[in-house]
Amino acid sequence: MKHKISTFSLCCGALLTALVCIMTMVIQIPIPLGYAHLGDAMILLGVAYFGRREAVWASGIGSSLADLLTGFTQWVIPTFFIKVIIVLIASQLMFDKEGGYRLWHPRNLFAAVLSMAWMVIGYVVVGSILYGSIPAGLASAPGLILEGVVNIAAYYAIAAALEKAHVRRLLHAE
């Protein structure tokens, strides 16, 4: 089955890729084995506003590009897969059976929390492998948990402003 990609969809995907990369690079707080950032908030926003197809590639490519550009080259490939799985988890849970999305629905919070829990687990496991020790991987867990909580809060704050501005209606008015 072929999927046609519109120019609008392609542009949204490219814009989201750039936003994920920028949000990952602009504010970086060092934690053991890496850095905390706001890129995951943009990934969650990407799922909510652009959907799975655009968000899955934008999250993997944008986050990996940020790792590459900031010198964390050993994380480029693991980051790609961790971020893609974040999108797959979030997109599966954020929307109801009819494809509807409501920001303040408990399903949305569950999707965000489960996605960020995966992010923590993914980076702890990969960190343990890359650095050859489980304690080394676990050293990043507190910072990653805090990063997840901050990203969920940022996602809700930005999404609330976007909902108030009716951005969803503008994006889906092709």
N, C-alpha and C positions, 0 to 999 in steps of 0.2 A: 504494500500500500504506500503510495507516494503522498507526502505532505507538501503542499505548496507553502513556500515561505514568502510572505509579502515584504515589500520594502519597509513598511512600518514595523513589522515584526523583527526584521533584521536590524533595523536602527535601534529598536528598543533593546535587543540583545546586546548590541555593541555598547550602547549607553550604560546598561546595567553592568557589563563587564568592567568598563572604566570606573564606574562608581564603586564597585566592590574593591577594585584595586586601590583607588584613592582612599576610601574609608579604612582600608587595611594599612595603608602606608602613612597617612597623615598623623595620626596619634598612635604612637607605639610606646607601650609601657613594658620595659624589660621584666620578664619572669624567667625562672629556670628553664633552660633549653629553648627559649624563643622570646616572643613578645605578645602582649595583649593588645587588642585593637577593636575597632567598631565595625569591621567588615562583615561580621556575622549578622549584625542588625540590617545591613543593606541586603544580605542574602535573604533574610526572612521577608523584608519588604519586596524584594524581587519576586519571591514566590507568590506573595499576596496580590501584587499589582500586575505582574507580567505573566505569571503562570509557570508551570513546570518546564515547558520546552525552552523558554528563554533563560529561566533562572538556573537550570541545571548546567548549562555550558558557561554562563556568565560567572557563576560561583566558582566553578573549578578553574577556569582560565584566569579570572580576575585575581583570585586568591593566590594561585600559583605564580602568576606574574609578579605580584607584590613580593612574594618570597624570593623570587629570582632577582628582582631589582634592589632588594634590601640586603642581599648577601646570604640569605638562608637557603642556599641551593640544595642542601641535603633534604630539605622539606618540600621541594617543589612537587614531586610525584605523590608522596603521601597526602599532602595538602589537597591536591586535585581530587583524589578519591574521597577523602574525609568530607570535603565541602559538597561534592556531588551527592553523597549519601545524606547530608543534612537536607538538601533540597528534596530528595526522594522521600524522606521521612516527613518533612513539613508539608509537602504538596499532597501527600496521601491523607493527612489528618486535618489540614486547615479548612478544607471545603466540604460541604455536605454532599449528599448523593446527587443533587441537581447541579452541583458546581457553584453553589452560593457561598459567599464569604461574609462573615460578620466578625468585626474586630474584637468585640467584647464577649464573644461566645467562649465558653470553657474549652471547647475543642481547639480553639486557636491557641490558648495558653498552653494546653497539653502538647500541642504540636511544637511550640517554641521550646518548652522545657525538655521534651524528649530529644529534639534536634540538638540542643546545646549539651545534653547529657551524652549524646553520641560523640559530639566534638571532643568533650573531655576524655571519654574512653578511648577514642581513636588516637588522640595525641599522646596520651599516657602509654598506650601499647606501642605505638611507633617510636616514641622517645626511649622506651625500655629496650627496644630492638636496636635502634641507632646507636645508643650509648652503652649497650651491653649490660645493663643492669636494671632490674625492676625498681630499686630505690631511686635511681636517676630519673626514670620515667614518672614515678610518683611525686617527685619533687616539684613537678610542674602542675600537679593537680589543683592545689589551692588557688593559684593564679588563674588557671583555666576555668575553674568554677566561678570565680569572681568575674572573669571576662564574660562567661555565659550569662550571668545575672545582669550585668551592665548592658550587654547586647539585647537581652529581652526587654529591659526597661527602655533602652533607646529605640528599639523597634516599636514599642507601644506608643512612645511619645511622638515619634515621627509619623507613624500610621494614623494616630488620632488627628494630627494636624492635616494630613493628606485627606482623611475622610471628611473633615470639616470643610475642606476646600473642594470637595467633590471630584478629586483627581481620578478616581476610578471611572467615573462617567466620561471624563475627557479621554482617558486612555482607551476605552472600549467603544468609542464613537466612530470607528473607521467607516 
